[in-house]
Amino acid sequence: MSALESIQVFQCLNSSPHARLEQSALLGDGLIAAQWNNHHDIREYHSPTHHTLSCYIADGTGTFRRDQPDQKGAPGKLCVLPAGHESAWVINGEIRLAHLYVSPEQFAQGCVTLLDREPRELQLRENTFLDDARQTERFRHLINLNWHEPGERLLTSSLAHEMLSHALLSQVGLRDGLRLKGGLAPHARRRLVAFIEANLSEALSLGQLAGLCALSEYHFARMFRESFGLPPHRYVLARRLERARQLLRETLQPLGDIALECGFASASHFTNRFRQHMGATPGDYRGVFTATPPAG
């Protein structure tokens, strides 16, 4: 199954005879962007596994949720559709909109690294026709980029991360009545995060991380996933790639040095992993942020 085939909101719109996909792009890190227009349609979303951030780019004044018929859309309005939500939409007239689809894994990583909370404690608050000028401006910037030109595709990825971070900081709340069982204690989680961040250049092992929590590898791996929303190796890789992106943006270090500092065995291994997750090479990514990227 391709990444887009797993996005239920995308597939629901794509199956409509009235909706037309203008462009879409896999931005890496579990983030996917799409731009649509639609007219005279009815669409229903049933418990998608991903989160959707939506912005009305043009028209939409005849669009409403079936359970909220007195509230209508408009250009610049935002909608936040969490994973697991249910909604039915009536589109009268025309609408042009942009979507950012967020994987549960990327949401989980943001909860841990940005909010220092367990992902299962938190949820995106469902919101319809929200006003948020900064987030709307990010969406408008996004759709004005060429998603299929490598340099600009990297800018779309950076914008998407900004949009997700903004949503996490402004649209996330605690789950009601939740009683957590089976995860790591908060002090153990913080100790792990600090240790991983301080040792990204090292060859970390599951046993080494489990030892910090005085747990067997088996129980540690299960409890880590409960607390972090993804397995240890994927969390560590995500943090290494984030550190690499920071160094590429902010320093002129050769790629080989960055690879070693971020825990990759060689520049070629680093380049392959980076391309898999970002859709471009480290050199291309650096070129977006520096006028004359160094060799290396």
C-alpha positions, 0 to 999 in steps of 0.5 A, spaced: 500 500 500 502 506 498 503 512 503 497 516 499 492 509 499 493 509 507 490 516 507 482 516 508 481 523 507 485 523 501 482 517 498 475 519 500 476 526 496 479 522 490 473 518 489 468 523 488 466 525 481 466 532 483 473 533 487 479 534 483 486 533 486 490 539 483 497 537 486 500 532 492 507 531 495 510 526 500 514 531 504 517 526 508 517 524 516 510 522 515 507 529 512 503 529 506 500 535 502 495 535 497 491 541 494 484 540 492 478 543 488 471 541 489 463 543 488 456 541 489 458 535 493 457 531 500 463 527 503 464 523 510 470 521 514 469 515 518 475 515 523 481 516 519 488 513 522 491 520 520 490 527 522 488 532 517 490 540 518 485 543 512 485 551 510 480 554 505 484 557 500 478 560 496 470 560 496 467 555 501 462 560 503 457 554 502 460 549 505 458 546 512 458 540 516 451 536 516 451 537 524 453 544 524 449 547 518 449 554 521 456 555 521 459 556 514 466 556 511 470 562 508 477 563 505 482 563 510 478 558 515 482 552 518 479 546 520 483 541 525 480 533 523 484 529 528 485 521 527 479 517 529 474 523 528 467 523 524 464 528 520 460 529 514 460 535 509 456 539 504 459 543 499 454 548 496 458 552 490 465 552 489 471 550 494 479 550 493 482 548 499 489 545 502 490 539 506 496 537 510 496 529 513 500 528 519 501 520 521 500 518 528 508 517 528 509 524 527 504 526 532 507 522 537 514 524 536 512 532 536 508 530 543 514 527 546 520 532 543 516 539 543 511 538 549 514 533 553 508 529 554 506 521 552 502 521 546 497 517 548 495 523 554 494 528 548 489 529 542 488 534 537 482 538 539 477 537 533 475 544 530 471 547 524 472 554 521 478 556 526 481 563 525 489 563 525 492 568 521 499 565 522 497 558 520 493 560 514 499 564 511 503 558 512 498 554 508 498 560 503 506 560 502 505 552 501 501 552 495 505 558 492 511 553 492 513 548 486 512 542 490 515 538 484 522 542 484 527 539 489 529 545 492 522 548 494 519 541 496 524 541 501 521 548 503 514 545 503 517 540 508 520 545 513 513 549 512 509 543 514 513 542 520 512 549 522 504 547 521 505 541 525 508 544 531 504 550 531 498 545 531 501 541 537 502 548 541 495 551 540 490 545 538 493 539 543 489 538 549 489 532 554 484 526 553 478 526 558 478 521 563 484 517 561 488 512 566 495 510 563 498 503 564 504 500 562 508 506 559 515 509 562 514 513 568 515 521 566 522 521 570 525 515 566 522 518 559 526 524 560 532 521 562 532 517 556 530 523 551 536 527 555 541 521 554 539 520 546 540 527 545 547 527 548 549 521 544 546 521 537 553 520 535 554 513 538 552 506 536 546 506 541 543 499 543 536 497 545 540 493 551 543 500 553 537 504 553 533 498 557 539 499 562 537 506 563 530 504 566 532 497 569 528 493 564 529 487 560 530 489 552 523 486 551 519 490 556 523 496 555 521 496 547 514 495 549 513 500 554 517 505 550 512 504 544 507 505 549 510 512 552 513 515 545 508 512 540 513 509 536 519 503 537 526 505 540 530 505 533 525 509 529 525 514 535 532 515 535 533 515 527 528 521 527 532 525 532 538 523 528 535 526 522 532 532 525 539 534 528 542 533 521 537 538 518 539 543 523 546 542 522 545 543 514 541 549 515 546 552 521 553 550 519 558 549 514 560 542 516 562 537 511 557 532 510 561 526 512 562 530 519 555 531 520 554 524 518 558 522 524 556 527 529 549 524 527 550 517 528 551 514 521 556 510 519 558 514 513 556 519 508 553 514 503 549 511 509 547 518 511 545 520 504 541 514 503 537 515 509 536 522 508 533 521 501 528 516 504 525 521 509 526 527 505 525 526 498 532 529 496 539 529 498 543 533 504 546 537 499 540 539 496 537 540 502 543 545 504 542 548 498 535 551 500 538 555 506 545 557 503 547 561 497 553 557 496 553 550 499 560 547 501 563 541 497 563 535 501 
